[in-house]
Amino acid sequence: MEQTSGAARWQARYDTSIARGQVRDGDFTTLSGMPVEPVYGPGLNGIPEPETQAERERMARIGWPGEFPFTRGLYPTGYRGRTWTIRQFAGFGNAVQTNERYKMILERGGGGLSVAFDMPTLMGRDSDDVFSLGEVGHCGVAIDSAADMEVLFAGIPLGDVTTSMTISGPAVPVFCMYLVAAERQGVDIGVLNGTLQTDIFKEYIAQKEWIFAPEPHLRLIGDLMEFCTERIPDYKPLSVSGYHIREAGSTAAQELAFTLADGFGYVELGLSRGLDIETFAPGLSFFFDAHLDFFEEIAKFRAARRIWARWMRDVYGAKTDRAQWLRFHTQTAGVSLTAQQPYNNVVRTAVEALAAVLGGTNSLHTNALDETLALPSESAAEIALRTQQVIMEETGVVNVADPLGGSWFVEALTDRMEAEAEAIFQRIKDLGVLGRRPGASGQIEHEIGPMTSGILRGIEEGWFMSEIADAAFHFQIALEKGDKKVVGVNTLTDSVSHDLEILRVSHLVERDQVATLAERKAARDDLRVQAGLAAMLAAARSGDNMIPSMLEAVRAEATLGEICHALRDEWGIYREPAQF
């Protein structure tokens, strides 16, 4: 029967993983010493095979770990093969201060680094820009040039550590600074591994940190995809982000659908550039929010893998598993944290992190209890890190692949999530039509696909923003009525807890950063900087890939603000249309 062959296929894959040394040497028993199997399902572990056609069709949708449609995970071993990467998000003040925090995270067991940038950097402005006043180093680390990036990773070998950078508008010049920092360490950039967010669609939809109109941003992203596909095969140049969509107030289904739709748009961008889907698709990764509705979040993650695999195979023609995989990072929900009774946030974060793990996340960041008030203190960051480590080392959830697979509740929620997402995809496609769009100055036009067209139309008309605003409004009404309860906020408000000591970023950080920037500008070769910027603009006008010329400008210590200002002058700026 089909289910017998399914179990046999999984067993063969698992045995192959053992033979290749891909299964950890661990204690795969319960706390009481009871042995547990690596997976549970029909045809294994004494579980009967499905007898009816409906049951067999249901099992085909659920599948097996490591097998299309990957509902139960990408690998037959689950976390027995490799646990998720503990990737703590950090960044504050200047590069020296953040470098110290990174070393603390690595020393205490963190497996990867994730860079939080300050607001001027996120907007493509230097620390000495008039619009940067009062913001330097406050919500992340200030990065003005490759010299700052070099200091940021001093003593941290970039060839050995995976690094995620959460930035989209100026992602490409910041990435060039990262490459130059690696070069200055003597690292071959071809071996780098990590993730760059780069997801400009979600900026227009939710976070609002763009620089240009959508088309010039897509031009840069296309250049980046080409460059990484050819030069840095393991690096992921795009992390399609649902996190900020959810934090803006969307429902779980909207987060799922808008995020995957954005991903399909980037697939269409790669195909329009003539890239091989089997080569560039593995360079796409995803970034989701883990909120407090435990089972809804697990279902969201499982549905995401299944939808992505099916669309990649059936719509875009991907044939290999790697090109069909949805790999994702998760961050616990910042919007769920409360300033009232902040120690409750430790519990919230633990529940959200467990949901991410049971949903099969590939890497995870856990928020600190004080992040609703300020950047995390060192002690709060340690608790957030230890939360992941307790889940990994003490709960036993790493012993079984997709332990909730087959649950009537979880599978029904997963199916419901998938159905709601598909309905939203159709609405997005209906917004646009397949065709050509006028390019920005010096930009080569490419045929765009139906999902990309719908996304761009939805951005122009404010459709995404309106949908999220409606969802946020309905939740707020439920909160104010008491239908939705938040402990310490609208219920159980008495408390004996004391105020927290929170991290304060000194105003001296901005003064020192501006002074250092002035010194670096005075010491560099201005003719080389101007030549690099001119070559970059020439590439922008000719349609050549802009990454090599931008790299040359960065090697000359051109600043982020200078690069972005030059491109603003060339392409103009974007202002969101007013919505009423």
ROZA-967906 format. One line per 3 residues: number of its first residue (from 1); their letters; for each residue x, y, z of C-alpha. Coordinates in pm, 1 decimal, padded with zeros to 6 digits, m for minus. Layout:
% residues N
NUM	a	X Y Z  ...
% end
This chain:
% residues 580
1	meq	00000.0 00000.0 00000.0  00102.1 00362.4 m00047.9  00145.2 00426.2 00322.8
4	tsg	00370.9 00125.0 00363.3  00591.3 00257.7 00082.7  00585.1 00601.4 00246.4
7	aar	00711.1 00460.5 00574.2  00969.2 00257.5 00384.7  01089.3 00565.5 00195.7
10	wqa	01128.9 00756.8 00520.4  01315.2 00464.6 00681.6  01554.0 00442.0 00385.7
13	ryd	01630.6 00814.1 00409.5  01680.9 00793.0 00783.2  01913.8 00493.5 00748.7
16	tsi	02113.2 00682.6 00485.9  02143.9 00977.5 00725.2  02280.2 00745.0 00993.7
19	arg	02531.9 00596.9 00749.4  02650.5 00947.8 00661.2  02693.6 01045.9 01023.8
22	qvr	02407.0 01294.6 01007.6  02232.4 01175.5 01323.8  02355.4 01314.2 01653.8
25	dgd	02491.2 01083.7 01922.3  02226.9 01173.1 02178.3  02014.0 01035.3 02457.2
28	ftt	01686.2 00980.1 02273.6  01478.4 00884.0 02576.1  01224.2 01054.1 02797.0
31	lsg	01319.7 01203.2 03130.8  01220.4 00869.5 03286.9  01439.9 00673.4 03046.9
34	mpv	01170.3 00553.4 02808.0  01306.9 00527.3 02451.4  01134.5 00732.1 02178.7
37	epv	01138.4 00672.2 01803.8  01268.8 00932.7 01556.9  00923.5 00971.3 01395.8
40	ygp	00571.5 00841.6 01440.6  00320.0 00764.9 01167.5  00119.5 00496.8 00985.3
43	gln	00320.8 00186.8 00909.2  00569.5 00252.4 01191.2  00570.7 00211.7 01569.7
46	gip	00267.9 m00017.4 01564.0  00043.7 00257.2 01422.1  m00204.4 00103.9 01174.0
49	epe	m00201.7 00207.3 00813.3  m00496.0 00414.4 00682.0  m00769.2 00198.6 00539.3
52	tqa	m00996.2 00434.9 00345.2  m00916.6 00649.5 00043.3  m00990.8 00964.0 00246.2
55	ere	m00743.1 00857.1 00512.5  m00477.8 00785.6 00250.0  m00530.1 01126.9 00088.6
58	rma	m00500.8 01289.9 00431.3  m00173.5 01110.6 00496.3  m00040.1 01220.7 00157.8
61	rig	m00097.0 01583.7 00260.8  00075.2 01529.9 00593.1  00361.8 01328.2 00439.3
64	wpg	00683.3 01228.2 00608.2  00979.7 01432.2 00733.0  01220.2 01494.1 00445.4
67	efp	00959.9 01420.6 00177.3  00740.8 01641.8 m00040.9  00534.5 01841.4 00054.1
70	ftr	00760.5 01881.3 00363.4  00469.2 01951.7 00599.5  00655.2 01755.4 00867.0
73	gly	00995.6 01909.5 00803.5  01276.8 01926.5 00551.7  01492.6 01644.9 00686.1
76	ptg	01408.6 01281.3 00769.5  01607.2 01313.9 01093.0  01425.4 01622.1 01226.7
79	yrg	01631.1 01774.7 01508.1  01803.2 01441.9 01567.9  02022.7 01537.5 01276.8
82	rtw	02083.4 01899.8 01361.2  01910.0 02128.3 01605.7  01807.0 02477.5 01509.6
85	tir	02065.5 02756.0 01509.8  02044.0 02978.3 01816.9  02072.5 03320.2 01654.9
88	qfa	02039.8 03610.4 01897.8  01959.7 03953.2 01753.2  02192.3 04221.6 01888.0
91	gfg	02317.4 04565.8 01810.5  02344.5 04894.6 01996.9  02567.1 05196.3 02022.6
94	nav	02879.0 05170.8 01811.1  03058.1 04877.7 01650.1  03291.3 04828.2 01947.7
97	qtn	03004.4 04788.6 02195.0  02811.7 04549.8 01973.0  03124.7 04345.3 01904.6
100	ery	03155.9 04289.4 02279.0  02793.2 04169.5 02299.0  02850.2 03930.8 02005.5
103	kmi	03147.4 03774.3 02178.2  02939.1 03728.3 02493.6  02663.0 03554.0 02292.4
106	ler	02912.0 03319.9 02124.5  03090.3 03241.9 02450.8  02758.6 03147.1 02614.6
109	ggg	02651.5 02905.6 02343.2  02495.9 03113.8 02066.5  02536.4 02951.4 01727.1
112	gls	02502.6 03250.5 01496.2  02490.6 03629.6 01496.1  02213.5 03862.8 01385.3
115	vaf	02281.5 04233.7 01335.0  02035.8 04501.3 01448.0  02110.9 04837.8 01285.7
118	dmp	02018.9 05182.7 01411.6  01755.0 05392.0 01235.2  01995.0 05611.6 01032.2
121	tlm	02162.0 05299.7 00891.5  01824.3 05141.1 00813.9  01733.3 05454.0 00617.5
124	grd	02064.8 05474.5 00431.1  02194.7 05782.5 00613.7  02529.4 05852.4 00777.3
127	sdd	02563.4 05935.4 01145.5  02651.3 06298.1 01062.3  02335.9 06346.8 00852.5
130	vfs	02103.8 06615.3 00990.0  01818.6 06361.2 00987.8  02023.1 06125.5 01209.4
133	lge	02038.9 06362.6 01504.2  01936.3 06189.9 01825.6  01901.4 05844.1 01666.4
136	vgh	02259.5 05723.2 01630.2  02313.8 05389.3 01804.2  01977.1 05386.1 01980.7
139	cgv	01781.4 05104.4 01816.0  02081.9 04914.6 01684.4  02442.2 04957.9 01584.4
142	aid	02559.9 05254.1 01375.9  02738.0 05151.1 01054.0  02870.9 05425.6 00828.8
145	saa	03139.1 05250.1 00625.7  03335.9 04930.0 00578.1  03565.0 05038.3 00861.4
148	dme	03271.5 05013.5 01104.5  03183.1 04669.0 00971.7  03545.5 04564.8 01019.2
151	vlf	03530.3 04669.8 01385.3  03188.7 04507.5 01430.7  03332.5 04162.8 01353.3
154	agi	03683.7 04208.6 01492.6  03803.7 03879.7 01639.7  03506.6 03692.5 01493.3
157	plg	03615.1 03485.3 01189.6  03351.8 03549.4 00924.4  03444.3 03234.1 00737.8
160	dvt	03334.4 03024.9 01038.1  03023.6 03206.0 01168.0  02689.0 03251.5 00997.0
163	tsm	02564.5 03607.5 01019.0  02218.3 03746.3 00957.2  02171.7 04115.7 00882.2
166	tis	01826.4 04263.8 00931.5  01817.2 04548.8 00682.5  01631.2 04597.3 00355.6
169	gpa	01636.9 04945.9 00198.1  02017.7 04988.4 00195.8  02082.9 04612.7 00219.9
172	vpv	02303.8 04594.2 m00089.2  02565.6 04858.4 00010.2  02566.9 04721.5 00367.7
175	fcm	02629.0 04374.5 00223.7  02919.7 04514.9 00022.2  03066.4 04649.5 00348.1
178	ylv	03030.4 04302.8 00500.2  03218.2 04151.9 00204.2  03497.4 04407.4 00239.1
181	aae	03523.0 04333.6 00612.4  03563.8 03964.0 00524.4  03830.7 04048.0 00267.1
184	rqg	04020.8 04248.6 00527.3  04014.6 03941.5 00753.8  04170.1 03742.8 00469.1
187	vdi	03850.9 03539.1 00414.5  03753.8 03420.9 00066.4  03407.0 03574.2 00018.6
190	gvl	03306.8 03264.7 m00177.0  03286.8 03061.8 00146.2  03068.9 03306.6 00340.1
193	ngt	02740.9 03178.9 00477.3  02461.0 03382.1 00624.5  02149.3 03576.9 00540.9
196	lqt	02070.4 03929.7 00426.0  01711.6 04042.1 00469.1  01681.2 04261.9 00156.3
199	dif	01301.3 04212.2 00148.5  01179.5 04544.9 00012.5  00820.0 04434.6 m00042.5
202	key	00757.4 04404.1 00331.8  00894.1 04755.0 00379.6  00618.6 04901.3 00165.6
205	iaq	00363.5 04666.3 00321.1  00453.3 04702.4 00689.2  00782.4 04844.2 00816.2
208	kew	00814.7 05155.4 00595.9  01196.1 05171.4 00571.0  01247.0 05212.7 00197.6
211	ifa	01464.3 05456.8 00001.5  01352.3 05446.7 m00362.4  01040.8 05343.5 m00551.8
214	pep	00985.3 04966.8 m00577.2  01134.6 04917.8 m00924.3  01486.3 05052.7 m00849.4
217	hlr	01494.9 04845.2 m00532.0  01401.3 04536.8 m00734.2  01679.0 04623.8 m00980.8
220	lig	01933.0 04615.0 m00697.3  01787.3 04293.6 m00555.5  01810.4 04127.6 m00896.1
223	dlm	02177.1 04229.0 m00920.0  02237.1 04088.9 m00571.9  02069.5 03757.0 m00657.9
226	efc	02285.7 03723.6 m00968.2  02604.6 03809.0 m00779.9  02543.7 03566.0 m00494.6
229	ter	02434.4 03285.3 m00725.9  02760.1 03318.6 m00919.7  03006.9 03414.1 m00647.1
232	ipd	02880.1 03312.4 m00299.8  02673.9 02995.5 m00345.2  02596.6 02925.5 00022.5
235	ykp	02494.3 03280.9 00110.4  02122.6 03363.7 00119.4  02075.6 03712.7 m00027.4
238	lsv	01704.5 03733.3 00053.4  01519.2 03662.7 00377.4  01152.8 03713.9 00302.1
241	sgy	01008.3 03859.2 00618.1  00664.5 03803.9 00764.0  00780.1 03912.2 01107.6
244	hir	00725.8 04282.0 01049.2  00391.7 04217.3 00880.8  00268.7 04035.2 01192.2
247	eag	00415.8 04296.0 01425.2  00221.7 04561.5 01231.8  m00103.1 04389.2 01330.9
250	sta	m00181.2 04122.0 01071.2  m00346.2 03791.1 01146.7  m00144.3 03469.0 01129.0
253	aqe	m00303.5 03382.6 00793.2  m00221.7 03727.4 00652.8  00136.5 03697.6 00772.9
256	laf	00163.6 03359.1 00603.7  00002.4 03466.4 00275.9  00164.0 03809.1 00235.9
259	tla	00506.7 03662.9 00313.7  00482.9 03372.8 00072.5  00336.8 03599.7 m00195.5
262	dgf	00640.1 03827.4 m00155.8  00859.2 03518.3 m00189.4  00682.9 03421.9 m00511.5
265	gyv	00746.5 03775.7 m00635.2  01120.4 03732.2 m00579.1  01109.2 03396.3 m00757.8
268	elg	00950.9 03574.7 m01052.9  01225.3 03837.9 m01032.8  01495.0 03570.0 m01049.3
271	lsr	01326.6 03399.9 m01343.1  01295.4 03734.3 m01524.3  01674.1 03767.6 m01491.1
274	gld	01721.2 03429.7 m01659.1  01849.8 03263.0 m01341.3  01812.5 02888.1 m01298.5
277	iet	01548.7 02822.8 m01034.1  01735.9 02516.9 m00908.7  02035.2 02742.3 m00837.5
280	fap	01882.5 03062.8 m00699.4  01578.0 02930.2 m00511.9  01789.1 02770.7 m00233.6
283	gls	01922.6 03121.4 m00166.6  01578.3 03237.4 m00053.0  01497.9 03203.1 00315.1
286	fff	01209.6 03322.0 00531.3  01160.3 03501.3 00860.7  00842.1 03449.2 01063.4
289	dah	00692.4 03574.1 01386.2  00609.5 03325.0 01663.5  00308.6 03463.7 01847.3
292	ldf	00122.1 03341.6 02153.9  m00152.8 03122.7 02005.1  00052.0 02807.1 02040.7
295	fee	m00121.3 02571.3 01799.3  m00206.1 02838.3 01542.1  00162.2 02923.9 01511.6
298	iak	00265.6 02559.2 01472.2  00003.4 02513.9 01200.2  00125.6 02831.3 01025.7
301	fra	00481.7 02702.6 01002.1  00373.8 02358.5 00875.7  00139.5 02512.3 00616.2
304	arr	00416.1 02747.7 00499.4  00644.9 02458.1 00404.5  00367.1 02273.8 00224.6
307	iwa	00241.2 02573.6 00026.6  00590.6 02681.9 m00076.5  00692.8 02334.6 m00193.3
310	rwm	00376.2 02290.0 m00398.0  00397.6 02632.1 m00565.4  00767.0 02594.2 m00637.6
313	rdv	00706.6 02258.4 m00804.1  00371.5 02310.2 m00974.2  00379.3 02682.0 m01060.6
316	yga	00747.9 02766.7 m01103.1  00884.7 02430.9 m01215.5  01141.4 02355.4 m00943.4
319	ktd	01234.8 01988.2 m00956.1  01482.8 01933.4 m00673.9  01407.7 01916.5 m00303.0
322	raq	01647.4 02201.3 m00225.8  01466.2 02433.0 m00465.7  01131.4 02337.9 m00307.7
325	wlr	01240.0 02377.8 00054.3  01117.1 02663.1 00268.6  01384.6 02730.9 00527.5
328	fht	01294.8 02983.8 00790.3  01416.6 03179.2 01089.1  01177.2 03265.7 01369.4
331	qta	01171.9 03545.4 01623.2  00936.1 03546.9 01917.0  00671.1 03817.9 01902.9
334	gvs	00797.6 04154.8 02015.4  00443.8 04291.3 02000.8  00333.0 04035.4 02262.6
337	lta	00570.9 04176.8 02522.9  00424.0 04412.2 02781.7  00571.3 04697.8 02980.6
340	qqp	00336.5 04601.9 03264.5  00466.1 04309.2 03472.7  00763.6 04260.6 03235.9
343	ynn	00877.5 03935.9 03399.9  00569.7 03773.2 03243.6  00751.3 03824.4 02913.5
346	vvr	00988.4 03539.5 02998.1  00690.4 03301.2 02999.2  00547.0 03445.9 02679.0
349	tav	00878.7 03411.7 02501.8  00923.9 03051.8 02617.1  00579.1 02951.9 02484.9
352	eal	00643.1 03124.7 02152.8  00988.2 02968.2 02118.5  00845.5 02621.9 02184.7
355	aav	00583.8 02677.5 01913.8  00858.8 02772.2 01668.2  01054.1 02458.0 01754.6
358	lgg	00751.2 02230.6 01726.6  00680.0 02398.0 01391.7  01029.5 02303.5 01271.4
361	tns	01215.7 02634.1 01262.0  01570.3 02628.0 01124.8  01695.8 02909.5 01346.5
364	lht	01550.0 03106.5 01632.8  01581.9 03435.5 01818.9  01417.4 03476.7 02156.9
367	nal	01325.8 03826.2 02272.4  01443.0 03959.6 02605.9  01198.1 04047.2 02882.0
370	det	01288.1 04418.3 02874.1  01269.3 04477.0 02496.0  00936.2 04652.9 02520.1
373	lal	01119.2 04922.4 02720.2  01467.6 04939.5 02567.5  01739.0 04737.3 02400.6
376	pse	01813.0 04424.1 02606.4  02035.3 04445.3 02908.1  02310.4 04184.5 02932.2
379	saa	02125.8 03984.1 03199.4  01798.7 03991.3 03003.2  01982.4 03879.9 02689.2
382	eia	02127.2 03587.0 02882.9  01780.8 03476.7 02999.8  01656.5 03492.4 02640.2
385	lrt	01948.5 03277.5 02528.5  01899.7 03029.6 02811.6  01531.7 02996.4 02716.9
388	qqv	01633.3 02835.5 02389.6  01894.6 02620.0 02556.9  01646.3 02485.2 02814.1
391	ime	01406.6 02391.8 02532.8  01688.2 02226.9 02340.3  01855.4 02039.4 02625.4
394	etg	01580.9 01962.7 02877.5  01237.7 01922.1 02716.4  01296.9 01626.0 02482.1
397	vvn	01128.6 01797.9 02187.0  01440.5 01750.6 01974.2  01410.1 01370.5 01989.0
400	vad	01113.4 01326.7 01753.5  01051.1 01482.5 01413.4  00720.9 01675.8 01402.9
403	plg	00586.5 01527.7 01728.7  00243.5 01686.5 01674.6  00204.5 01549.9 01320.8
406	gsw	m00122.8 01361.5 01280.4  m00300.1 01548.5 01559.3  m00655.4 01611.8 01443.6
409	fve	m00643.2 01965.5 01577.9  m00303.5 02054.8 01436.7  m00375.1 01902.7 01094.6
412	alt	m00714.0 02078.7 01074.0  m00549.8 02411.4 01160.9  m00275.3 02348.3 00906.3
415	drm	m00535.8 02280.1 00635.4  m00728.7 02592.0 00736.5  m00415.6 02805.8 00721.6
418	eae	m00337.4 02674.0 00375.8  m00690.5 02741.2 00248.4  m00694.3 03097.5 00383.1
421	aea	m00352.5 03168.3 00231.8  m00462.2 03039.9 m00109.4  m00766.5 03268.3 m00102.4
424	ifq	m00540.7 03566.4 m00027.8  m00300.2 03468.2 m00309.5  m00589.0 03483.1 m00553.5
427	rik	m00688.5 03827.8 m00430.4  m00331.7 03952.1 m00480.8  m00311.3 03807.4 m00830.9
430	dlg	m00643.3 03967.7 m00915.0  m00494.3 04307.7 m00829.6  m00243.5 04293.2 m01112.3
433	vlg	m00199.5 04164.0 m01464.4  00097.3 04005.1 m01638.3  00286.4 04269.7 m01830.0
436	rrp	00560.1 04527.1 m01839.9  00604.0 04823.0 m01609.2  00789.8 05145.3 m01686.0
439	gas	01139.5 05132.8 m01542.1  01308.8 05397.1 m01333.5  01589.9 05607.4 m01476.2
442	gqi	01855.4 05390.7 m01638.6  01670.4 05073.0 m01543.7  01622.0 04779.7 m01778.0
445	ehe	01265.4 04656.3 m01790.4  01190.0 04289.4 m01730.6  00873.4 04090.6 m01775.7
448	igp	00710.6 04050.2 m01438.5  00490.8 03767.7 m01324.8  00132.6 03782.2 m01201.5
451	mts	00218.0 03772.2 m00830.9  00474.3 04053.2 m00864.3  00226.9 04262.7 m01058.2
454	gil	m00037.3 04212.1 m00792.1  00204.1 04298.3 m00510.9  00311.7 04622.4 m00679.0
457	rgi	m00049.5 04720.4 m00744.8  m00140.6 04636.1 m00385.1  00142.1 04857.3 m00259.8
460	eeg	00041.6 05146.5 m00486.1  m00321.6 05129.4 m00378.5  m00252.6 05076.3 m00008.9
463	wfm	m00436.8 04741.7 m00012.6  m00190.2 04557.9 00210.8  m00181.1 04841.2 00462.5
466	sei	m00560.3 04853.1 00472.6  m00590.0 04478.0 00531.6  m00340.1 04487.5 00817.9
469	ada	m00501.2 04795.5 00971.4  m00841.8 04625.3 00971.5  m00697.4 04317.1 01143.8
472	afh	m00520.1 04529.5 01404.5  m00837.5 04730.2 01468.6  m01048.4 04419.1 01527.9
475	fqi	m00790.9 04280.5 01770.6  m00774.7 04608.2 01961.1  m01152.6 04615.6 01995.8
478	ale	m01147.7 04257.9 02131.4  m00874.3 04360.1 02376.4  m01065.2 04663.0 02500.2
481	kgd	m01383.4 04458.8 02543.2  m01192.0 04196.6 02737.6  m01265.2 03921.8 02484.5
484	kkv	m00889.8 03882.8 02442.8  m00696.1 03890.5 02766.4  m00338.2 03996.1 02834.7
487	vgv	m00216.3 03916.6 03183.9  m00102.1 04230.1 03364.5  m00267.1 04459.7 03110.4
490	ntl	m00643.6 04402.8 03105.3  m00661.3 04123.1 03362.9  m00472.6 04024.3 03679.5
493	tds	m00310.1 04365.5 03704.5  m00194.9 04348.1 04068.7  00176.7 04285.9 04102.0
496	vsh	00464.8 04288.0 04349.9  00738.0 04299.3 04084.8  00984.8 04586.8 04089.1
499	dle	01098.8 04816.2 03811.0  01365.1 04693.0 03572.7  01707.8 04841.2 03522.3
502	ilr	01719.3 04898.8 03150.3  01998.1 04963.4 02903.5  02056.6 05330.8 02822.1
505	vsh	02258.2 05435.2 02518.7  02463.8 05742.8 02600.2  02445.5 06054.4 02384.5
508	lve	02825.4 06029.1 02374.8  02789.7 05739.3 02127.7  02659.7 05977.6 01863.4
511	rdq	02926.3 06238.2 01935.3  03205.7 05980.1 01910.4  03060.2 05813.5 01599.7
514	vat	03037.0 06146.2 01416.5  03392.6 06236.1 01518.4  03527.1 05900.1 01400.5
517	lae	03343.7 05936.0 01070.6  03498.7 06278.6 01016.2  03846.3 06136.4 01081.7
520	rka	03793.6 05854.3 00833.2  03667.5 06090.0 00565.0  03971.9 06312.8 00614.7
523	ard	04212.4 06018.5 00587.2  04070.2 05847.1 00276.4  04147.9 05903.3 m00093.1
526	dlr	03857.0 06120.3 m00211.2  03943.8 06077.3 m00578.8  03913.4 05700.7 m00538.5
529	vqa	03580.8 05741.2 m00360.4  03441.5 05964.4 m00635.7  03565.1 05727.8 m00905.8
532	gla	03391.9 05437.5 m00731.7  03064.1 05626.3 m00702.7  03082.0 05736.9 m01066.2
535	aml	03139.7 05377.7 m01181.4  02841.7 05266.4 m00972.2  02615.1 05525.2 m01136.1
538	aaa	02743.6 05429.5 m01480.2  02644.1 05069.0 m01408.0  02302.3 05187.4 m01289.4
541	rsg	02246.9 05365.9 m01619.9  02385.8 05092.9 m01844.8  02205.8 04800.2 m01686.3
544	dnm	02529.1 04627.0 m01580.4  02535.1 04448.5 m01247.7  02600.4 04716.3 m00986.5
547	ips	02762.8 04502.1 m00719.0  03124.7 04503.4 m00850.4  03136.7 04883.4 m00886.9
550	mle	02964.4 04934.8 m00551.2  03223.6 04706.6 m00392.6  03500.7 04925.6 m00531.7
553	avr	03339.4 05235.8 m00382.2  03309.2 05060.5 m00045.1  03673.6 04947.3 m00056.3
556	aea	03762.5 05315.4 m00094.3  03561.6 05387.1 00225.9  03264.9 05549.1 00052.5
559	tlg	03002.2 05579.9 00321.4  02653.5 05434.3 00325.2  02503.7 05781.3 00306.5
562	eic	02717.1 05878.8 00007.4  02619.0 05567.0 m00183.9  02248.1 05603.1 m00105.4
565	hal	02244.6 05978.4 m00175.5  02404.8 05920.1 m00515.2  02134.7 05665.9 m00598.7
568	rde	01859.8 05895.9 m00463.0  01981.3 06165.2 m00699.9  01971.0 05913.7 m00986.0
571	wgi	01643.8 05735.8 m00910.3  01452.2 05979.6 m00693.1  01279.1 05905.1 m00364.6
574	yre	00948.7 05735.7 m00296.5  00657.8 05876.3 m00101.7  00373.0 05653.1 m00001.4
577	paq	00036.9 05756.9 m00149.3  m00201.4 05900.8 00106.5  m00478.2 05671.1 00228.5
580	f	m00802.9 05779.0 00390.8
% end
